[in-house]
Amino acid sequence: MVGDAARVSPLTTSGPESDERGLNMRFLRAAVTSILLTIALVLPAHATGSPKISGTFVAAVDFSTVQLKDMPHNTCLLTISGVLNFSGSLVGDATGTTQALEQAPCTDVATHPPGTYFDVFQFRGQFTGTVNGRPVTGAMTYAGIQRRRGEY
């Protein structure tokens, strides 16, 4: 066989800590992109540069919302909700949902940590807060590809 279809996923450890770490990485990617999108919405059209920002965020993932749905071609749609809480130049919360189309059947996705399989993901949420002291509310969307073993 040629390409990814011939690959066999290696066995990895699983459990609550590895699942949470992988999902937190997904929310981390969403947060970074969300910061940039929020700043772009706040800046006037004539601005020549981006303001400097700094800060941190905490991702709170609601594991009780995990849903797995079998999809065509032996793939699985994973859906999970969570909140990103920002502090620093960006202050506020982004509440949303991440969906990831995993390149594996749901029976495998359920028993392996995030990042084990190639996936295409998207975070959609709503940010409410401030950017450098200016009030901001807006929709956030972030999408990407995660290769196997957590490579982006």
N, C-alpha and C positions, 0 to 999 in steps of 0.2 A: 504494500500500500504506500501511497505517497502522501506527504504532508502530515498534518496534525492527526488525521484519522488513524494513523498507525501507532500513535503514542499510547502508552498505558500509564495511567496515573500511579505514582508510587504511594505506598501506604504511609500515612503520617499520623502523628498523634492527634487526638481530638479531645474535646472537653470544653467546659465553660470558659476557661481562661484563653485558650487559643481561638475560640469562636468570637469572644468579646474583642480580642486584640485585632482580628481581621476586620470586624465590623467597625471598630473605632478607626482603622486606617481608611475605610471607605468614607466615614464621616469627616475625617481629617481632610481628605481631598475635597470633599464638598465644602468644607469650611473655608479653605484657602481660596477656592474659586469664588465662593460667595462673597468674601471680603472684597475681592477685586471687582466683582459685578456691582456690589453695593457702592463702592467708591465711584465707579463709572457713572452710576445713576445720580450721585450727589454733585459731581463736578459740573460747573457750567460748561456749555459747549465751546467756549473760547479758551478754556484752560489749556496751558501749554505743557503741563507736567502733572504727575500724580503726587498728591500729598504723601508725606512719609507717615506710615502707620506702624504701630507695634502693639503687641498684646498677646493674650492667650485665649484659649477656649477649652471648654470641657464638653465632651460628647456624652450624652445620656441616652443609651439605646434601650428601648423597651422590648426585651426579648419575648414578652408575652404576645407581641404582635407579629412574630415571625410566621410567614405563610409560605408554603412551597406548593407550586402548581406544575404538574407535568405538562410539557409543551412538545410540539412536533420535533422530530429529528433527535430524539433522545436527549432533550435539554430540559432545564428546570427554571422556572421563574421564582426567584426569592424576593419577598417583599418584607420590609421592616420599617417601623417608625422610630423617631427619636427627636431629641432637642439638642441644639448646639448653643451653649451659653458663652458669649464673648465678653472679654474685659480688656481694657486698654484703650487704644484709639477707636476701636469699634466696640460699642457696649450694647448688649441686647441679646435677644434669643432668636434662633431660626428653628422653627418647628417644621418637620417635614417627613417625607417617606423616601426611602431608597428602594429601587427595584434593580435586580441584577439577573440577567439571563445567563445562567450557568451552563457550560458545555459538559453536562453530565446529567444522568437521571436523578430525580429527586431522592431516591433511596440512597444514592451516594452522597449527594449534597448534604443530606440530613446527618450523615455520620462522619463528615470530614470538615476541618476548619476552613473558614473563608480563605481564599487565595490558593486553594488546592487545585482548582480548575480555572481555565480561561473563562472570563465573563465580560459582558458589556453591561455597564451600570449607569443609572441616572438617579440623582437626588432632586426632588422637587419640594420646595418649602416656602415659607413666608418669614422674612426677617422684619423684626420691629425693634428699633433702638436708635442709636446715634452713631455717626461717623465724625470723628473730630468735633464732637459737641453739637453737630447738626442733626435734628430729628430725621429719621428715615424709616419708611415702611415700604417693602416691596417684595415681589415674588423672586425666588431664586431657583435656578436650574443649573445643574452641573452634570455632565456626562463624560464617560471615559471607558477605557478598556483596561482590564487587569489580566495580565498574562499569568500563567501558572506560577505558583509559589510566591505570589505577592509582587511580581515585577509589573511596573506600570509603564 
